[in-house]
């Protein structure tokens, strides 16, 4: 999936750290908590209710960082 580069630059995870996201095939993923958000009609849906939690839950820090 290709997203506009401006959109990728301004989209952030709604977790407490407001981390940037990386674009995967059908979703965007928070670089900090690994929570994924679907892309619908070329627009990332950054709503917690539509998210798939990362390995430690939505908004959890990974790699020992808190």
mmJSON file of the N, C-alpha and C atoms, coordinates in Angstrom:
{"data_MODEL":{"atom_site":{
"group_PDB":["ATOM","ATOM","ATOM","ATOM","ATOM","ATOM","ATOM","ATOM","ATOM","ATOM","ATOM","ATOM","ATOM","ATOM","ATOM","ATOM","ATOM","ATOM","ATOM","ATOM","ATOM","ATOM","ATOM","ATOM","ATOM","ATOM","ATOM","ATOM","ATOM","ATOM","ATOM","ATOM","ATOM","ATOM","ATOM","ATOM","ATOM","ATOM","ATOM","ATOM","ATOM","ATOM","ATOM","ATOM","ATOM","ATOM","ATOM","ATOM","ATOM","ATOM","ATOM","ATOM","ATOM","ATOM","ATOM","ATOM","ATOM","ATOM","ATOM","ATOM","ATOM","ATOM","ATOM","ATOM","ATOM","ATOM","ATOM","ATOM","ATOM","ATOM","ATOM","ATOM","ATOM","ATOM","ATOM","ATOM","ATOM","ATOM","ATOM","ATOM","ATOM","ATOM","ATOM","ATOM","ATOM","ATOM","ATOM","ATOM","ATOM","ATOM","ATOM","ATOM","ATOM","ATOM","ATOM","ATOM","ATOM","ATOM","ATOM","ATOM","ATOM","ATOM","ATOM","ATOM","ATOM","ATOM","ATOM","ATOM","ATOM","ATOM","ATOM","ATOM","ATOM","ATOM","ATOM","ATOM","ATOM","ATOM","ATOM","ATOM","ATOM","ATOM","ATOM","ATOM","ATOM","ATOM","ATOM","ATOM","ATOM","ATOM","ATOM","ATOM","ATOM","ATOM","ATOM","ATOM","ATOM","ATOM","ATOM","ATOM","ATOM","ATOM","ATOM","ATOM","ATOM","ATOM","ATOM","ATOM","ATOM","ATOM","ATOM","ATOM","ATOM","ATOM","ATOM","ATOM","ATOM","ATOM","ATOM","ATOM","ATOM","ATOM","ATOM","ATOM","ATOM","ATOM","ATOM","ATOM","ATOM","ATOM","ATOM","ATOM","ATOM","ATOM","ATOM","ATOM","ATOM","ATOM","ATOM","ATOM","ATOM","ATOM","ATOM","ATOM","ATOM","ATOM","ATOM","ATOM","ATOM","ATOM","ATOM","ATOM","ATOM","ATOM","ATOM","ATOM","ATOM","ATOM"],
"id":[1,2,3,4,5,6,7,8,9,10,11,12,13,14,15,16,17,18,19,20,21,22,23,24,25,26,27,28,29,30,31,32,33,34,35,36,37,38,39,40,41,42,43,44,45,46,47,48,49,50,51,52,53,54,55,56,57,58,59,60,61,62,63,64,65,66,67,68,69,70,71,72,73,74,75,76,77,78,79,80,81,82,83,84,85,86,87,88,89,90,91,92,93,94,95,96,97,98,99,100,101,102,103,104,105,106,107,108,109,110,111,112,113,114,115,116,117,118,119,120,121,122,123,124,125,126,127,128,129,130,131,132,133,134,135,136,137,138,139,140,141,142,143,144,145,146,147,148,149,150,151,152,153,154,155,156,157,158,159,160,161,162,163,164,165,166,167,168,169,170,171,172,173,174,175,176,177,178,179,180,181,182,183,184,185,186,187,188,189,190,191,192,193,194,195,196,197,198],
"type_symbol":["N","C","C","N","C","C","N","C","C","N","C","C","N","C","C","N","C","C","N","C","C","N","C","C","N","C","C","N","C","C","N","C","C","N","C","C","N","C","C","N","C","C","N","C","C","N","C","C","N","C","C","N","C","C","N","C","C","N","C","C","N","C","C","N","C","C","N","C","C","N","C","C","N","C","C","N","C","C","N","C","C","N","C","C","N","C","C","N","C","C","N","C","C","N","C","C","N","C","C","N","C","C","N","C","C","N","C","C","N","C","C","N","C","C","N","C","C","N","C","C","N","C","C","N","C","C","N","C","C","N","C","C","N","C","C","N","C","C","N","C","C","N","C","C","N","C","C","N","C","C","N","C","C","N","C","C","N","C","C","N","C","C","N","C","C","N","C","C","N","C","C","N","C","C","N","C","C","N","C","C","N","C","C","N","C","C","N","C","C","N","C","C","N","C","C","N","C","C"],
"label_atom_id":["N","CA","C","N","CA","C","N","CA","C","N","CA","C","N","CA","C","N","CA","C","N","CA","C","N","CA","C","N","CA","C","N","CA","C","N","CA","C","N","CA","C","N","CA","C","N","CA","C","N","CA","C","N","CA","C","N","CA","C","N","CA","C","N","CA","C","N","CA","C","N","CA","C","N","CA","C","N","CA","C","N","CA","C","N","CA","C","N","CA","C","N","CA","C","N","CA","C","N","CA","C","N","CA","C","N","CA","C","N","CA","C","N","CA","C","N","CA","C","N","CA","C","N","CA","C","N","CA","C","N","CA","C","N","CA","C","N","CA","C","N","CA","C","N","CA","C","N","CA","C","N","CA","C","N","CA","C","N","CA","C","N","CA","C","N","CA","C","N","CA","C","N","CA","C","N","CA","C","N","CA","C","N","CA","C","N","CA","C","N","CA","C","N","CA","C","N","CA","C","N","CA","C","N","CA","C","N","CA","C","N","CA","C","N","CA","C","N","CA","C","N","CA","C","N","CA","C","N","CA","C"],
"label_alt_id":[null,null,null,null,null,null,null,null,null,null,null,null,null,null,null,null,null,null,null,null,null,null,null,null,null,null,null,null,null,null,null,null,null,null,null,null,null,null,null,null,null,null,null,null,null,null,null,null,null,null,null,null,null,null,null,null,null,null,null,null,null,null,null,null,null,null,null,null,null,null,null,null,null,null,null,null,null,null,null,null,null,null,null,null,null,null,null,null,null,null,null,null,null,null,null,null,null,null,null,null,null,null,null,null,null,null,null,null,null,null,null,null,null,null,null,null,null,null,null,null,null,null,null,null,null,null,null,null,null,null,null,null,null,null,null,null,null,null,null,null,null,null,null,null,null,null,null,null,null,null,null,null,null,null,null,null,null,null,null,null,null,null,null,null,null,null,null,null,null,null,null,null,null,null,null,null,null,null,null,null,null,null,null,null,null,null,null,null,null,null,null,null,null,null,null,null,null,null],
"label_comp_id":["UNK","UNK","UNK","UNK","UNK","UNK","UNK","UNK","UNK","UNK","UNK","UNK","UNK","UNK","UNK","UNK","UNK","UNK","UNK","UNK","UNK","UNK","UNK","UNK","UNK","UNK","UNK","UNK","UNK","UNK","UNK","UNK","UNK","UNK","UNK","UNK","UNK","UNK","UNK","UNK","UNK","UNK","UNK","UNK","UNK","UNK","UNK","UNK","UNK","UNK","UNK","UNK","UNK","UNK","UNK","UNK","UNK","UNK","UNK","UNK","UNK","UNK","UNK","UNK","UNK","UNK","UNK","UNK","UNK","UNK","UNK","UNK","UNK","UNK","UNK","UNK","UNK","UNK","UNK","UNK","UNK","UNK","UNK","UNK","UNK","UNK","UNK","UNK","UNK","UNK","UNK","UNK","UNK","UNK","UNK","UNK","UNK","UNK","UNK","UNK","UNK","UNK","UNK","UNK","UNK","UNK","UNK","UNK","UNK","UNK","UNK","UNK","UNK","UNK","UNK","UNK","UNK","UNK","UNK","UNK","UNK","UNK","UNK","UNK","UNK","UNK","UNK","UNK","UNK","UNK","UNK","UNK","UNK","UNK","UNK","UNK","UNK","UNK","UNK","UNK","UNK","UNK","UNK","UNK","UNK","UNK","UNK","UNK","UNK","UNK","UNK","UNK","UNK","UNK","UNK","UNK","UNK","UNK","UNK","UNK","UNK","UNK","UNK","UNK","UNK","UNK","UNK","UNK","UNK","UNK","UNK","UNK","UNK","UNK","UNK","UNK","UNK","UNK","UNK","UNK","UNK","UNK","UNK","UNK","UNK","UNK","UNK","UNK","UNK","UNK","UNK","UNK","UNK","UNK","UNK","UNK","UNK","UNK"],
"label_asym_id":["A","A","A","A","A","A","A","A","A","A","A","A","A","A","A","A","A","A","A","A","A","A","A","A","A","A","A","A","A","A","A","A","A","A","A","A","A","A","A","A","A","A","A","A","A","A","A","A","A","A","A","A","A","A","A","A","A","A","A","A","A","A","A","A","A","A","A","A","A","A","A","A","A","A","A","A","A","A","A","A","A","A","A","A","A","A","A","A","A","A","A","A","A","A","A","A","A","A","A","A","A","A","A","A","A","A","A","A","A","A","A","A","A","A","A","A","A","A","A","A","A","A","A","A","A","A","A","A","A","A","A","A","A","A","A","A","A","A","A","A","A","A","A","A","A","A","A","A","A","A","A","A","A","A","A","A","A","A","A","A","A","A","A","A","A","A","A","A","A","A","A","A","A","A","A","A","A","A","A","A","A","A","A","A","A","A","A","A","A","A","A","A","A","A","A","A","A","A"],
"label_entity_id":["1","1","1","1","1","1","1","1","1","1","1","1","1","1","1","1","1","1","1","1","1","1","1","1","1","1","1","1","1","1","1","1","1","1","1","1","1","1","1","1","1","1","1","1","1","1","1","1","1","1","1","1","1","1","1","1","1","1","1","1","1","1","1","1","1","1","1","1","1","1","1","1","1","1","1","1","1","1","1","1","1","1","1","1","1","1","1","1","1","1","1","1","1","1","1","1","1","1","1","1","1","1","1","1","1","1","1","1","1","1","1","1","1","1","1","1","1","1","1","1","1","1","1","1","1","1","1","1","1","1","1","1","1","1","1","1","1","1","1","1","1","1","1","1","1","1","1","1","1","1","1","1","1","1","1","1","1","1","1","1","1","1","1","1","1","1","1","1","1","1","1","1","1","1","1","1","1","1","1","1","1","1","1","1","1","1","1","1","1","1","1","1","1","1","1","1","1","1"],
"label_seq_id":[1,1,1,2,2,2,3,3,3,4,4,4,5,5,5,6,6,6,7,7,7,8,8,8,9,9,9,10,10,10,11,11,11,12,12,12,13,13,13,14,14,14,15,15,15,16,16,16,17,17,17,18,18,18,19,19,19,20,20,20,21,21,21,22,22,22,23,23,23,24,24,24,25,25,25,26,26,26,27,27,27,28,28,28,29,29,29,30,30,30,31,31,31,32,32,32,33,33,33,34,34,34,35,35,35,36,36,36,37,37,37,38,38,38,39,39,39,40,40,40,41,41,41,42,42,42,43,43,43,44,44,44,45,45,45,46,46,46,47,47,47,48,48,48,49,49,49,50,50,50,51,51,51,52,52,52,53,53,53,54,54,54,55,55,55,56,56,56,57,57,57,58,58,58,59,59,59,60,60,60,61,61,61,62,62,62,63,63,63,64,64,64,65,65,65,66,66,66],
"pdbx_PDB_ins_code":[null,null,null,null,null,null,null,null,null,null,null,null,null,null,null,null,null,null,null,null,null,null,null,null,null,null,null,null,null,null,null,null,null,null,null,null,null,null,null,null,null,null,null,null,null,null,null,null,null,null,null,null,null,null,null,null,null,null,null,null,null,null,null,null,null,null,null,null,null,null,null,null,null,null,null,null,null,null,null,null,null,null,null,null,null,null,null,null,null,null,null,null,null,null,null,null,null,null,null,null,null,null,null,null,null,null,null,null,null,null,null,null,null,null,null,null,null,null,null,null,null,null,null,null,null,null,null,null,null,null,null,null,null,null,null,null,null,null,null,null,null,null,null,null,null,null,null,null,null,null,null,null,null,null,null,null,null,null,null,null,null,null,null,null,null,null,null,null,null,null,null,null,null,null,null,null,null,null,null,null,null,null,null,null,null,null,null,null,null,null,null,null,null,null,null,null,null,null],
"Cartn_x":[0.849,0.0,0.895,0.598,1.347,0.511,1.094,0.437,1.221,0.538,1.186,2.27,3.456,4.567,4.251,3.499,3.106,2.259,1.34,0.462,1.27,2.221,3.06,3.853,4.298,5.08,4.265,2.971,2.171,1.36,1.191,0.413,1.261,0.639,1.318,0.353,0.908,0.105,-0.569,-1.806,-2.469,-2.012,-0.989,-0.476,0.175,0.496,1.02,2.296,3.104,4.353,4.166,2.988,2.686,3.802,4.191,5.294,4.901,5.891,5.604,5.205,4.702,4.277,5.065,5.109,5.693,4.559,4.655,3.615,3.918,2.954,3.037,2.092,1.863,1.062,-0.388,-1.051,-2.472,-2.765,-1.709,-1.91,-0.701,-0.811,0.349,0.617,1.893,2.294,3.091,2.754,3.499,4.904,5.918,7.293,7.644,6.844,7.126,6.366,5.042,4.236,3.791,4.087,3.753,2.249,1.436,0.007,-0.201,-1.119,-1.38,-2.761,-2.854,-4.09,-4.384,-5.616,-5.941,-5.849,-5.64,-5.697,-6.951,-7.841,-9.086,-9.164,-9.325,-9.402,-8.213,-7.039,-5.819,-5.613,-6.446,-6.344,-6.157,-5.099,-4.935,-6.004,-6.62,-7.668,-7.0,-6.704,-5.913,-6.803,-7.77,-8.688,-8.377,-8.316,-8.017,-9.023,-10.285,-11.314,-11.073,-10.374,-10.088,-8.689,-7.924,-6.527,-6.418,-5.296,-4.917,-3.724,-3.875,-2.846,-1.525,-0.449,0.883,1.047,2.223,2.431,2.176,2.283,2.074,0.835,0.03,-1.174,-1.037,-2.13,-2.134,-1.385,-0.424,0.322,1.438,1.667,2.727,4.094,5.022,6.384,7.069,7.933,8.648,10.146,10.894,12.34,12.859,12.083,12.549,12.343,11.781,11.549,10.161,10.035,8.729,8.442],
"Cartn_y":[-1.169,0.0,1.232,2.175,3.418,4.542,5.271,6.434,7.677,8.799,10.066,10.308,10.72,10.9,11.948,12.994,13.992,13.344,12.485,11.812,10.934,10.206,9.341,10.181,11.357,12.221,12.79,12.998,13.637,12.659,11.429,10.443,9.929,9.848,9.319,8.407,7.462,6.552,7.34,7.01,7.698,7.229,6.379,5.965,7.155,7.003,8.102,8.725,7.95,8.488,9.168,9.012,9.597,9.302,8.048,7.624,7.625,7.767,7.674,6.255,6.117,4.812,4.448,3.161,2.674,2.04,2.125,1.599,0.151,-0.723,-2.127,-2.343,-3.569,-3.844,-3.37,-3.683,-3.338,-2.486,-2.025,-1.268,-0.387,0.426,1.149,0.618,0.62,0.057,1.088,1.254,2.149,1.591,2.442,1.971,1.714,2.219,2.049,0.872,0.829,-0.186,-1.333,-1.251,-2.282,-2.486,-1.557,-1.599,-1.285,-1.993,-1.738,-1.118,-0.296,0.396,0.134,-0.192,-0.534,0.69,0.409,1.434,1.15,2.121,1.967,3.057,2.663,3.606,4.555,4.037,4.83,5.75,5.625,6.485,5.615,5.862,5.092,5.479,4.476,4.688,4.586,5.74,5.792,5.848,4.966,4.899,3.662,3.844,2.726,1.591,1.915,0.881,0.011,0.532,-0.222,-0.82,-0.582,-1.026,-2.489,-3.079,-4.411,-4.21,-4.584,-4.335,-4.991,-4.337,-4.915,-6.054,-6.649,-7.82,-7.577,-6.339,-6.035,-5.18,-5.008,-4.207,-2.887,-2.189,-0.909,0.115,0.76,1.816,1.356,0.047,-0.451,-0.175,0.195,0.408,-0.948,-1.04,-2.288,-2.034,-3.072,-2.953,-2.392,-2.537,-2.103,-0.623,0.113,1.534,1.72,2.634,2.944,4.411],
"Cartn_z":[0.0,0.0,0.0,-0.831,-0.897,-0.306,0.616,1.193,0.81,0.719,0.44,1.494,1.081,2.018,3.079,2.727,3.721,4.799,4.409,5.357,6.305,5.777,6.604,7.608,7.207,8.094,9.249,9.063,10.107,10.946,10.494,11.244,12.408,13.587,14.763,15.515,16.221,17.04,18.156,18.488,19.588,20.973,21.04,22.341,23.044,24.279,25.091,24.517,23.802,23.257,21.897,21.293,19.97,18.974,18.92,18.064,16.594,15.714,14.282,13.899,12.687,12.184,10.94,10.662,9.404,8.604,7.297,6.414,6.096,6.364,5.981,4.805,4.414,3.217,3.33,4.43,4.56,5.786,6.464,7.695,7.966,8.999,9.51,10.907,11.307,12.589,13.369,14.642,15.52,15.715,15.555,15.711,17.171,18.102,19.52,20.131,19.957,20.65,19.743,18.443,17.453,17.261,17.738,17.467,15.99,15.341,13.928,13.751,12.708,12.37,10.897,10.554,9.166,8.244,6.971,5.933,5.127,5.059,4.3,3.254,2.011,0.888,0.877,1.211,1.172,2.357,3.397,4.573,5.812,6.613,7.839,8.858,9.455,10.456,11.829,12.427,13.65,14.902,14.96,16.093,16.929,18.235,19.132,18.945,18.719,18.549,17.319,16.311,15.092,15.086,16.134,16.196,16.587,16.195,16.661,17.574,18.821,19.827,19.463,19.866,19.724,20.724,20.805,21.654,23.14,23.588,25.005,25.234,24.205,24.317,23.578,23.437,22.742,23.568,22.945,23.603,24.514,24.608,25.49,24.869,25.685,25.211,25.039,24.047,23.805,23.902,24.035,24.072,25.386,26.463,27.759,28.043,27.097,27.309,27.9,28.817,29.403,29.33],
"occupancy":[1.0,1.0,1.0,1.0,1.0,1.0,1.0,1.0,1.0,1.0,1.0,1.0,1.0,1.0,1.0,1.0,1.0,1.0,1.0,1.0,1.0,1.0,1.0,1.0,1.0,1.0,1.0,1.0,1.0,1.0,1.0,1.0,1.0,1.0,1.0,1.0,1.0,1.0,1.0,1.0,1.0,1.0,1.0,1.0,1.0,1.0,1.0,1.0,1.0,1.0,1.0,1.0,1.0,1.0,1.0,1.0,1.0,1.0,1.0,1.0,1.0,1.0,1.0,1.0,1.0,1.0,1.0,1.0,1.0,1.0,1.0,1.0,1.0,1.0,1.0,1.0,1.0,1.0,1.0,1.0,1.0,1.0,1.0,1.0,1.0,1.0,1.0,1.0,1.0,1.0,1.0,1.0,1.0,1.0,1.0,1.0,1.0,1.0,1.0,1.0,1.0,1.0,1.0,1.0,1.0,1.0,1.0,1.0,1.0,1.0,1.0,1.0,1.0,1.0,1.0,1.0,1.0,1.0,1.0,1.0,1.0,1.0,1.0,1.0,1.0,1.0,1.0,1.0,1.0,1.0,1.0,1.0,1.0,1.0,1.0,1.0,1.0,1.0,1.0,1.0,1.0,1.0,1.0,1.0,1.0,1.0,1.0,1.0,1.0,1.0,1.0,1.0,1.0,1.0,1.0,1.0,1.0,1.0,1.0,1.0,1.0,1.0,1.0,1.0,1.0,1.0,1.0,1.0,1.0,1.0,1.0,1.0,1.0,1.0,1.0,1.0,1.0,1.0,1.0,1.0,1.0,1.0,1.0,1.0,1.0,1.0,1.0,1.0,1.0,1.0,1.0,1.0,1.0,1.0,1.0,1.0,1.0,1.0],
"B_iso_or_equiv":[0.0,0.0,0.0,0.0,0.0,0.0,0.0,0.0,0.0,0.0,0.0,0.0,0.0,0.0,0.0,0.0,0.0,0.0,0.0,0.0,0.0,0.0,0.0,0.0,0.0,0.0,0.0,0.0,0.0,0.0,0.0,0.0,0.0,0.0,0.0,0.0,0.0,0.0,0.0,0.0,0.0,0.0,0.0,0.0,0.0,0.0,0.0,0.0,0.0,0.0,0.0,0.0,0.0,0.0,0.0,0.0,0.0,0.0,0.0,0.0,0.0,0.0,0.0,0.0,0.0,0.0,0.0,0.0,0.0,0.0,0.0,0.0,0.0,0.0,0.0,0.0,0.0,0.0,0.0,0.0,0.0,0.0,0.0,0.0,0.0,0.0,0.0,0.0,0.0,0.0,0.0,0.0,0.0,0.0,0.0,0.0,0.0,0.0,0.0,0.0,0.0,0.0,0.0,0.0,0.0,0.0,0.0,0.0,0.0,0.0,0.0,0.0,0.0,0.0,0.0,0.0,0.0,0.0,0.0,0.0,0.0,0.0,0.0,0.0,0.0,0.0,0.0,0.0,0.0,0.0,0.0,0.0,0.0,0.0,0.0,0.0,0.0,0.0,0.0,0.0,0.0,0.0,0.0,0.0,0.0,0.0,0.0,0.0,0.0,0.0,0.0,0.0,0.0,0.0,0.0,0.0,0.0,0.0,0.0,0.0,0.0,0.0,0.0,0.0,0.0,0.0,0.0,0.0,0.0,0.0,0.0,0.0,0.0,0.0,0.0,0.0,0.0,0.0,0.0,0.0,0.0,0.0,0.0,0.0,0.0,0.0,0.0,0.0,0.0,0.0,0.0,0.0,0.0,0.0,0.0,0.0,0.0,0.0],
"pdbx_formal_charge":[null,null,null,null,null,null,null,null,null,null,null,null,null,null,null,null,null,null,null,null,null,null,null,null,null,null,null,null,null,null,null,null,null,null,null,null,null,null,null,null,null,null,null,null,null,null,null,null,null,null,null,null,null,null,null,null,null,null,null,null,null,null,null,null,null,null,null,null,null,null,null,null,null,null,null,null,null,null,null,null,null,null,null,null,null,null,null,null,null,null,null,null,null,null,null,null,null,null,null,null,null,null,null,null,null,null,null,null,null,null,null,null,null,null,null,null,null,null,null,null,null,null,null,null,null,null,null,null,null,null,null,null,null,null,null,null,null,null,null,null,null,null,null,null,null,null,null,null,null,null,null,null,null,null,null,null,null,null,null,null,null,null,null,null,null,null,null,null,null,null,null,null,null,null,null,null,null,null,null,null,null,null,null,null,null,null,null,null,null,null,null,null,null,null,null,null,null,null],
"auth_seq_id":[1,1,1,2,2,2,3,3,3,4,4,4,5,5,5,6,6,6,7,7,7,8,8,8,9,9,9,10,10,10,11,11,11,12,12,12,13,13,13,14,14,14,15,15,15,16,16,16,17,17,17,18,18,18,19,19,19,20,20,20,21,21,21,22,22,22,23,23,23,24,24,24,25,25,25,26,26,26,27,27,27,28,28,28,29,29,29,30,30,30,31,31,31,32,32,32,33,33,33,34,34,34,35,35,35,36,36,36,37,37,37,38,38,38,39,39,39,40,40,40,41,41,41,42,42,42,43,43,43,44,44,44,45,45,45,46,46,46,47,47,47,48,48,48,49,49,49,50,50,50,51,51,51,52,52,52,53,53,53,54,54,54,55,55,55,56,56,56,57,57,57,58,58,58,59,59,59,60,60,60,61,61,61,62,62,62,63,63,63,64,64,64,65,65,65,66,66,66],
"auth_comp_id":["UNK","UNK","UNK","UNK","UNK","UNK","UNK","UNK","UNK","UNK","UNK","UNK","UNK","UNK","UNK","UNK","UNK","UNK","UNK","UNK","UNK","UNK","UNK","UNK","UNK","UNK","UNK","UNK","UNK","UNK","UNK","UNK","UNK","UNK","UNK","UNK","UNK","UNK","UNK","UNK","UNK","UNK","UNK","UNK","UNK","UNK","UNK","UNK","UNK","UNK","UNK","UNK","UNK","UNK","UNK","UNK","UNK","UNK","UNK","UNK","UNK","UNK","UNK","UNK","UNK","UNK","UNK","UNK","UNK","UNK","UNK","UNK","UNK","UNK","UNK","UNK","UNK","UNK","UNK","UNK","UNK","UNK","UNK","UNK","UNK","UNK","UNK","UNK","UNK","UNK","UNK","UNK","UNK","UNK","UNK","UNK","UNK","UNK","UNK","UNK","UNK","UNK","UNK","UNK","UNK","UNK","UNK","UNK","UNK","UNK","UNK","UNK","UNK","UNK","UNK","UNK","UNK","UNK","UNK","UNK","UNK","UNK","UNK","UNK","UNK","UNK","UNK","UNK","UNK","UNK","UNK","UNK","UNK","UNK","UNK","UNK","UNK","UNK","UNK","UNK","UNK","UNK","UNK","UNK","UNK","UNK","UNK","UNK","UNK","UNK","UNK","UNK","UNK","UNK","UNK","UNK","UNK","UNK","UNK","UNK","UNK","UNK","UNK","UNK","UNK","UNK","UNK","UNK","UNK","UNK","UNK","UNK","UNK","UNK","UNK","UNK","UNK","UNK","UNK","UNK","UNK","UNK","UNK","UNK","UNK","UNK","UNK","UNK","UNK","UNK","UNK","UNK","UNK","UNK","UNK","UNK","UNK","UNK"],
"auth_asym_id":["A","A","A","A","A","A","A","A","A","A","A","A","A","A","A","A","A","A","A","A","A","A","A","A","A","A","A","A","A","A","A","A","A","A","A","A","A","A","A","A","A","A","A","A","A","A","A","A","A","A","A","A","A","A","A","A","A","A","A","A","A","A","A","A","A","A","A","A","A","A","A","A","A","A","A","A","A","A","A","A","A","A","A","A","A","A","A","A","A","A","A","A","A","A","A","A","A","A","A","A","A","A","A","A","A","A","A","A","A","A","A","A","A","A","A","A","A","A","A","A","A","A","A","A","A","A","A","A","A","A","A","A","A","A","A","A","A","A","A","A","A","A","A","A","A","A","A","A","A","A","A","A","A","A","A","A","A","A","A","A","A","A","A","A","A","A","A","A","A","A","A","A","A","A","A","A","A","A","A","A","A","A","A","A","A","A","A","A","A","A","A","A","A","A","A","A","A","A"],
"auth_atom_id":["N","CA","C","N","CA","C","N","CA","C","N","CA","C","N","CA","C","N","CA","C","N","CA","C","N","CA","C","N","CA","C","N","CA","C","N","CA","C","N","CA","C","N","CA","C","N","CA","C","N","CA","C","N","CA","C","N","CA","C","N","CA","C","N","CA","C","N","CA","C","N","CA","C","N","CA","C","N","CA","C","N","CA","C","N","CA","C","N","CA","C","N","CA","C","N","CA","C","N","CA","C","N","CA","C","N","CA","C","N","CA","C","N","CA","C","N","CA","C","N","CA","C","N","CA","C","N","CA","C","N","CA","C","N","CA","C","N","CA","C","N","CA","C","N","CA","C","N","CA","C","N","CA","C","N","CA","C","N","CA","C","N","CA","C","N","CA","C","N","CA","C","N","CA","C","N","CA","C","N","CA","C","N","CA","C","N","CA","C","N","CA","C","N","CA","C","N","CA","C","N","CA","C","N","CA","C","N","CA","C","N","CA","C","N","CA","C","N","CA","C","N","CA","C","N","CA","C","N","CA","C"],
"pdbx_PDB_model_num":[1,1,1,1,1,1,1,1,1,1,1,1,1,1,1,1,1,1,1,1,1,1,1,1,1,1,1,1,1,1,1,1,1,1,1,1,1,1,1,1,1,1,1,1,1,1,1,1,1,1,1,1,1,1,1,1,1,1,1,1,1,1,1,1,1,1,1,1,1,1,1,1,1,1,1,1,1,1,1,1,1,1,1,1,1,1,1,1,1,1,1,1,1,1,1,1,1,1,1,1,1,1,1,1,1,1,1,1,1,1,1,1,1,1,1,1,1,1,1,1,1,1,1,1,1,1,1,1,1,1,1,1,1,1,1,1,1,1,1,1,1,1,1,1,1,1,1,1,1,1,1,1,1,1,1,1,1,1,1,1,1,1,1,1,1,1,1,1,1,1,1,1,1,1,1,1,1,1,1,1,1,1,1,1,1,1,1,1,1,1,1,1,1,1,1,1,1,1]
}}}
